[in-house]
Amino acid sequence: MMSEKRRFGFTLVELLVVIAIIGVLVGLLIPAVQAAREAARRMSCTNNFKQIGLGIHNYHAAYDQLPRQAGGTNGIAGTSVFAVNGGTNAQYLSWLVGLTPFMEQQAVWEQISNPLNGYQAMGPCPAIALTGTDSHATAPYTPFLTEIPALRCPSDPGRGLPAQGRTNYAACMGDSTTYGKMGALDNNGGTAQDSNSTTNWQSRSENVRASQRGVFVPRQTTKFRDILDGLANTMAAGEIITDLGDEDKRTRIKGGSNVNQEGSGMRSAGQSLLCRPFLDNARPQFWKSGTADLIGNAEERRGYKWAAGFLNYTGFNAILPPNSELCIASSSNTSSGVFPASSRHQGGCHILMADGAVKFITDSVESGNQGSAQVFIWLNNPSVATAPGSPSPFGLWGALSTRASREVIQEQL
């Protein structure tokens, strides 16, 4: 008998079937891997935020106050904002500068607190200039240009120039634009006068007390005892994204022609939504092509300067819900205006409560009447303002941003 030949290997059909099965499995696996990676990045972002919360509490334990947003040394009367003579930063440092030694960034803090080191040939200690250089504009000020990993969310892909030290974590400045840039003090530490209005000093200070209701108030010291709504019910900070060089509504500011930089052009009814008609209907995350008055040069985008105490770089307010558009009434990127929280995570962003807990808030959070007038004082026409002491007109989102408005938070965050 002839022995039967044994066949080894696969036929072409069998091989193609196996390849097709493997392809289907890989196709099913890749989204799961991507989701797992994003979950890991999101967890890392949460951990960074928790470390910042711990730093805030350690700072308060050491100094019996919170770090200032828009703090630092006074300017010198009669000199430029960032005067080198005398070594000032004109009270424009962010809340993150004082936190550096409480976030395992002692080396950065040593450079900041000893600013003459390496600058003796340039005269007195350099100021923080918004371009990242001192007022002589001949050398970068290294501490403020340092990108600190603890201030970065891993889900945000933005890296390097033209940013000058990015941050994804911003101070909560309440639910009003009124005097959200400098508060009640000028660059020299004196009581401020708004040169663009007839508002007198007394009413400006009163308006800051009435309107700036967040845990952080520009150029003002706050403490945990000021948070009468409870630390667990009040946001201390939130996420923001950094610019990637596109026309993203969350990182490019739509401005206007109003010369006032202290937010008065944004506080009346309907003004919070001033920029919404300029969004692209086909791509609502971006401004329309050719939109005029997109504010700021390549170095002046959202989250680009962790050491600068302006809303654009290190602050947010809870007027519009997370991942809404940036909008101001003036033409300066350092103005007060509508600066929502934002993130690269799907569907929302992280917030840091004053007790140190980190929560995830969705874009669909209850936000009240987004076109409402904000809380402020207008002595000549009080009917156009939301009266001081009122609940936030911006719903649960606004209520979480106020430190002492006596609003009951019933929702589970």
C-alpha positions as CSV (number, residue, x, y, z in Angstrom):
1,M,0.0,0.0,0.0
2,M,1.1,3.5,-0.7
3,S,1.5,5.6,2.3
4,E,-0.6,8.7,2.5
5,K,1.4,11.9,2.2
6,R,1.1,14.1,5.2
7,R,0.5,17.8,4.6
8,F,2.3,20.5,6.6
9,G,1.5,24.2,7.0
10,F,-1.6,26.2,6.2
11,T,-3.4,26.9,3.0
12,L,-3.7,30.5,1.8
13,V,-7.3,30.6,2.8
14,E,-6.6,29.5,6.3
15,L,-3.8,32.0,6.6
16,L,-6.0,34.9,5.5
17,V,-8.7,33.8,7.9
18,V,-6.3,33.9,10.8
19,I,-4.9,37.3,9.7
20,A,-8.5,38.6,9.5
21,I,-9.3,37.4,13.0
22,I,-6.1,38.9,14.4
23,G,-7.0,42.2,12.7
24,V,-10.5,42.3,14.2
25,L,-9.0,41.5,17.7
26,V,-6.4,44.3,17.4
27,G,-9.1,46.7,16.2
28,L,-11.2,45.9,19.3
29,L,-8.1,46.1,21.5
30,I,-6.7,49.5,20.4
31,P,-9.6,51.6,21.8
32,A,-9.4,49.8,25.0
33,V,-5.7,50.5,25.3
34,Q,-6.2,54.1,24.4
35,A,-8.9,54.4,27.0
36,A,-6.6,52.7,29.6
37,R,-3.9,55.2,28.8
38,E,-6.2,58.1,29.2
39,A,-7.5,56.7,32.5
40,A,-3.9,56.5,33.7
41,R,-3.2,60.1,32.5
42,R,-6.4,61.3,34.2
43,M,-5.4,59.6,37.5
44,S,-1.9,61.2,37.3
45,C,-3.6,64.6,36.7
46,T,-5.8,63.9,39.8
47,N,-2.7,63.1,41.9
48,N,-1.0,66.3,40.7
49,F,-4.0,68.3,41.8
50,K,-4.1,66.5,45.2
51,Q,-0.5,67.5,45.7
52,I,-1.4,71.1,45.0
53,G,-4.2,70.9,47.5
54,L,-1.9,69.5,50.1
55,G,0.5,72.3,49.3
56,I,-2.2,74.9,49.9
57,H,-3.0,73.4,53.3
58,N,0.6,73.3,54.3
59,Y,1.1,76.9,53.2
60,H,-1.9,77.9,55.3
61,A,-0.6,76.0,58.3
62,A,2.8,77.8,57.9
63,Y,1.5,81.3,57.3
64,D,-2.1,81.3,58.5
65,Q,-3.3,82.5,55.1
66,L,-3.7,81.3,51.5
67,P,-1.2,82.2,48.8
68,R,-2.1,85.4,47.0
69,Q,-3.3,85.5,43.4
70,A,-1.6,88.7,42.0
71,G,0.8,89.1,44.9
72,G,4.4,89.8,45.5
73,T,6.3,93.1,46.0
74,N,4.9,96.5,45.5
75,G,5.9,98.6,42.5
76,I,7.6,102.0,42.8
77,A,5.5,105.0,42.2
78,G,6.5,106.9,39.0
79,T,8.3,103.9,37.4
80,S,7.2,101.4,34.8
81,V,5.0,98.5,35.9
82,F,8.0,96.1,36.1
83,A,10.6,98.4,37.4
84,V,14.1,96.9,37.8
85,N,15.3,99.7,40.1
86,G,14.4,98.4,43.6
87,G,13.6,94.9,42.3
88,T,9.8,94.7,42.1
89,N,7.2,92.5,40.4
90,A,4.4,95.0,41.0
91,Q,2.1,92.5,42.7
92,Y,1.6,90.4,39.5
93,L,2.9,87.0,40.8
94,S,0.5,84.1,40.7
95,W,-0.7,81.9,43.6
96,L,1.5,79.1,42.4
97,V,4.8,81.0,43.1
98,G,4.4,80.9,46.8
99,L,3.4,77.2,46.7
100,T,6.6,76.0,45.1
101,P,8.4,75.1,48.3
102,F,5.3,73.2,49.5
103,M,5.2,71.1,46.3
104,E,8.7,69.7,46.4
105,Q,10.0,72.5,44.2
106,Q,12.5,73.9,46.7
107,A,15.2,74.5,44.1
108,V,12.9,76.7,42.0
109,W,11.9,78.6,45.1
110,E,15.5,79.2,46.1
111,Q,16.1,80.9,42.8
112,I,13.0,83.0,43.1
113,S,13.7,84.1,46.7
114,N,17.3,84.9,45.8
115,P,16.8,86.8,42.6
116,L,20.2,88.5,42.5
117,N,22.0,85.2,41.9
118,G,23.3,85.3,38.4
119,Y,22.0,88.8,37.7
120,Q,24.6,91.0,39.5
121,A,25.8,92.4,36.2
122,M,22.4,93.6,35.3
123,G,21.7,95.7,38.4
124,P,19.1,95.2,41.0
125,C,16.9,92.1,41.1
126,P,14.9,91.6,37.9
127,A,11.1,91.8,37.8
128,I,8.7,89.3,36.3
129,A,8.1,90.7,32.8
130,L,5.3,89.3,30.9
131,T,7.6,88.3,28.1
132,G,9.6,86.1,30.5
133,T,12.6,88.5,30.5
134,D,13.5,91.2,32.9
135,S,13.0,94.9,32.1
136,H,16.5,95.1,30.5
137,A,15.2,92.4,28.0
138,T,18.7,90.9,27.7
139,A,18.3,87.6,29.6
140,P,15.5,85.3,30.5
141,Y,14.5,85.0,34.1
142,T,15.0,81.3,34.5
143,P,12.7,80.5,37.5
144,F,9.6,81.8,35.8
145,L,10.5,80.0,32.5
146,T,10.9,76.7,34.3
147,E,8.2,74.2,33.3
148,I,7.3,72.3,36.5
149,P,5.9,68.8,35.9
150,A,3.7,69.0,39.0
151,L,1.8,71.8,37.3
152,R,1.1,69.9,34.1
153,C,-1.8,67.5,33.3
154,P,-0.4,64.5,31.3
155,S,-3.5,64.7,29.0
156,D,-2.4,68.1,27.7
157,P,0.1,67.7,24.9
158,G,1.3,71.3,24.8
159,R,5.1,71.5,25.3
160,G,7.8,74.0,25.0
161,L,8.0,77.4,23.3
162,P,6.5,79.9,22.8
163,A,5.1,79.2,26.2
164,Q,7.1,80.3,29.2
165,G,6.3,77.7,31.8
166,R,2.9,76.2,31.3
167,T,0.4,75.3,33.9
168,N,-2.9,73.3,33.8
169,Y,-4.1,74.4,37.2
170,A,-5.7,77.7,37.9
171,A,-7.1,79.6,41.0
172,C,-10.9,79.9,41.4
173,M,-11.8,83.6,41.2
174,G,-15.5,83.4,41.9
175,D,-18.5,84.2,39.6
176,S,-17.9,87.8,38.5
177,T,-15.6,89.7,36.2
178,T,-15.7,93.0,38.2
179,Y,-12.2,94.1,39.2
180,G,-11.0,90.6,38.5
181,K,-7.6,91.9,37.3
182,M,-6.2,93.9,40.2
183,G,-8.8,93.9,42.9
184,A,-8.8,97.0,45.1
185,L,-5.0,97.7,45.0
186,D,-2.8,99.3,42.5
187,N,0.8,98.2,41.5
188,N,2.3,100.2,44.4
189,G,0.1,98.7,47.1
190,G,-2.2,101.7,47.4
191,T,-6.0,101.9,47.0
192,A,-6.6,101.7,43.3
193,Q,-8.5,104.2,41.1
194,D,-10.0,103.0,37.9
195,S,-8.7,105.5,35.4
196,N,-11.3,104.5,32.8
197,S,-14.4,105.4,34.9
198,T,-15.6,107.9,37.5
199,T,-15.7,105.2,40.1
200,N,-14.2,106.5,43.3
201,W,-11.9,104.6,45.6
202,Q,-14.5,103.7,48.2
203,S,-17.0,102.3,45.8
204,R,-14.2,100.3,44.1
205,S,-13.2,98.7,47.3
206,E,-16.9,98.0,48.1
207,N,-17.4,96.5,44.6
208,V,-14.4,94.1,45.2
209,R,-15.9,93.0,48.4
210,A,-19.3,92.4,46.8
211,S,-18.2,90.9,43.5
212,Q,-15.0,89.0,44.1
213,R,-16.5,86.1,45.9
214,G,-14.0,83.3,45.2
215,V,-11.5,81.6,47.5
216,F,-8.9,83.8,45.8
217,V,-9.3,87.6,45.4
218,P,-6.8,89.6,43.3
219,R,-4.1,91.3,45.6
220,Q,-6.0,90.3,48.7
221,T,-5.1,87.9,51.5
222,T,-7.7,85.2,52.2
223,K,-7.9,82.5,54.8
224,F,-9.8,79.3,55.4
225,R,-11.9,81.1,58.0
226,D,-13.3,83.3,55.2
227,I,-14.8,80.2,53.5
228,L,-18.1,80.3,55.3
229,D,-19.8,77.9,52.9
230,G,-17.5,75.1,54.0
231,L,-14.2,73.9,52.6
232,A,-15.9,70.8,51.1
233,N,-18.5,72.9,49.3
234,T,-16.1,75.5,47.7
235,M,-13.8,75.3,44.7
236,A,-10.2,76.5,45.3
237,A,-8.8,75.7,41.9
238,G,-9.7,74.1,38.6
239,E,-8.1,72.7,35.4
240,I,-7.3,74.8,32.3
241,I,-5.8,73.7,29.0
242,T,-2.8,75.3,27.3
243,D,-2.8,76.6,23.8
244,L,-1.6,74.4,20.9
245,G,-1.3,77.2,18.3
246,D,-4.8,76.8,16.9
247,E,-8.0,78.8,17.2
248,D,-9.5,76.9,20.1
249,K,-12.1,78.9,21.9
250,R,-10.7,77.7,25.2
251,T,-7.2,79.0,24.7
252,R,-7.6,82.0,22.3
253,I,-9.3,85.0,23.8
254,K,-12.0,86.8,21.8
255,G,-11.7,90.5,22.7
256,G,-13.5,93.8,22.0
257,S,-12.8,97.5,21.8
258,N,-13.7,98.5,25.4
259,V,-10.7,100.1,27.0
260,N,-11.6,99.0,30.5
261,Q,-9.6,96.1,31.7
262,E,-11.3,95.4,35.0
263,G,-14.4,93.5,33.7
264,S,-17.0,96.2,33.8
265,G,-17.9,95.6,30.1
266,M,-18.8,92.0,30.9
267,R,-21.0,92.2,34.0
268,S,-24.4,93.3,32.8
269,A,-27.1,91.0,31.5
270,G,-26.2,89.2,28.3
271,Q,-22.6,90.4,28.3
272,S,-21.1,87.0,29.5
273,L,-22.2,85.6,26.1
274,L,-20.8,88.5,24.1
275,C,-18.4,86.3,22.1
276,R,-20.7,83.3,21.3
277,P,-21.8,84.5,17.9
278,F,-18.2,84.2,16.6
279,L,-18.0,80.5,17.2
280,D,-17.7,78.2,14.1
281,N,-21.0,76.4,13.6
282,A,-19.3,73.5,11.9
283,R,-16.6,73.2,14.6
284,P,-18.1,74.8,17.7
285,Q,-14.8,74.2,19.7
286,F,-13.1,76.8,17.5
287,W,-13.6,80.5,16.5
288,K,-14.8,81.2,13.0
289,S,-12.1,81.6,10.4
290,G,-11.0,85.2,10.1
291,T,-12.5,86.2,13.5
292,A,-11.2,89.6,14.4
293,D,-9.9,90.7,17.8
294,L,-8.4,87.3,18.9
295,I,-6.2,88.7,21.7
296,G,-2.6,87.9,22.5
297,N,0.6,87.2,20.5
298,A,2.2,83.8,20.3
299,E,3.6,84.1,23.9
300,E,0.3,85.3,25.5
301,R,-2.0,82.3,25.3
302,R,-4.0,80.4,28.0
303,G,-1.8,78.8,30.7
304,Y,1.5,79.9,29.2
305,K,3.0,81.7,32.3
306,W,2.6,79.8,35.6
307,A,4.2,82.7,37.5
308,A,2.0,85.5,36.2
309,G,-1.1,86.3,38.3
310,F,-3.6,87.1,35.5
311,L,-6.8,85.2,34.7
312,N,-5.5,84.3,31.3
313,Y,-2.6,82.4,32.7
314,T,-3.4,81.2,36.2
315,G,-7.1,81.8,37.0
316,F,-10.7,80.9,36.0
317,N,-14.2,82.0,37.0
318,A,-17.4,80.0,37.1
319,I,-19.6,82.2,34.9
320,L,-19.8,79.8,31.9
321,P,-19.5,76.0,32.4
322,P,-16.3,74.1,31.8
323,N,-14.8,74.1,28.2
324,S,-16.7,77.3,27.2
325,E,-15.2,80.2,25.3
326,L,-12.8,82.8,26.6
327,C,-14.2,86.3,26.2
328,I,-13.2,89.8,27.3
329,A,-14.4,93.3,26.4
330,S,-11.0,94.9,26.1
331,S,-8.0,94.4,23.8
332,S,-5.5,93.3,26.5
333,N,-4.8,89.7,27.3
334,T,-4.2,90.5,30.9
335,S,-7.8,92.0,31.3
336,S,-10.5,90.6,33.5
337,G,-13.3,88.8,31.6
338,V,-15.0,85.4,31.2
339,F,-12.3,82.7,31.7
340,P,-13.9,79.2,32.1
341,A,-12.2,76.1,33.4
342,S,-11.2,73.5,30.7
343,S,-9.4,70.2,30.2
344,R,-8.3,67.7,27.6
345,H,-10.3,65.0,29.4
346,Q,-13.5,63.9,27.7
347,G,-16.6,65.6,28.9
348,G,-15.4,67.9,31.7
349,C,-12.6,68.9,34.0
350,H,-11.1,68.4,37.5
351,I,-11.7,70.8,40.2
352,L,-9.9,71.1,43.6
353,M,-12.1,71.7,46.6
354,A,-10.8,73.8,49.4
355,D,-10.7,70.8,51.7
356,G,-8.2,69.1,49.3
357,A,-10.6,66.8,47.5
358,V,-10.5,66.5,43.7
359,K,-13.7,66.1,41.8
360,F,-14.6,65.7,38.1
361,I,-17.2,68.2,36.9
362,T,-18.9,67.6,33.6
363,D,-19.5,70.2,30.9
364,S,-23.2,69.8,31.5
365,V,-23.1,70.9,35.1
366,E,-26.1,73.0,36.1
367,S,-25.0,76.6,35.3
368,G,-28.1,78.7,35.9
369,N,-28.8,81.6,33.6
370,Q,-25.5,82.1,31.7
371,G,-26.8,85.4,30.3
372,S,-27.6,86.9,33.7
373,A,-26.2,90.0,35.1
374,Q,-23.3,89.3,37.6
375,V,-23.1,90.4,41.2
376,F,-21.8,93.9,41.4
377,I,-22.7,97.4,42.7
378,W,-24.0,100.1,40.4
379,L,-25.0,103.0,42.5
380,N,-26.5,105.0,39.6
381,N,-28.6,102.1,38.3
382,P,-28.9,99.2,40.8
383,S,-31.6,97.5,38.8
384,V,-29.1,96.3,36.1
385,A,-27.0,94.4,38.6
386,T,-27.5,91.2,40.6
387,A,-27.6,92.6,44.2
388,P,-24.6,91.8,46.5
389,G,-25.3,88.9,48.7
390,S,-27.5,87.2,46.2
391,P,-27.1,83.5,45.3
392,S,-24.9,82.9,42.3
393,P,-27.0,83.4,39.1
394,F,-24.9,80.7,37.5
395,G,-26.4,77.7,39.3
396,L,-24.6,74.9,41.0
397,W,-21.4,75.8,39.1
398,G,-21.5,79.4,40.3
399,A,-22.4,78.3,43.8
400,L,-19.3,76.1,44.1
401,S,-17.1,79.1,43.2
402,T,-18.3,81.4,46.0
403,R,-16.8,81.2,49.5
404,A,-19.5,82.8,51.6
405,S,-22.9,83.1,49.7
406,R,-24.7,80.7,52.0
407,E,-25.9,78.4,49.2
408,V,-26.8,74.9,50.1
409,I,-25.1,72.3,47.9
410,Q,-27.5,69.3,47.7
411,E,-26.1,67.5,44.6
412,Q,-23.5,64.7,44.9
413,L,-20.4,65.9,43.1
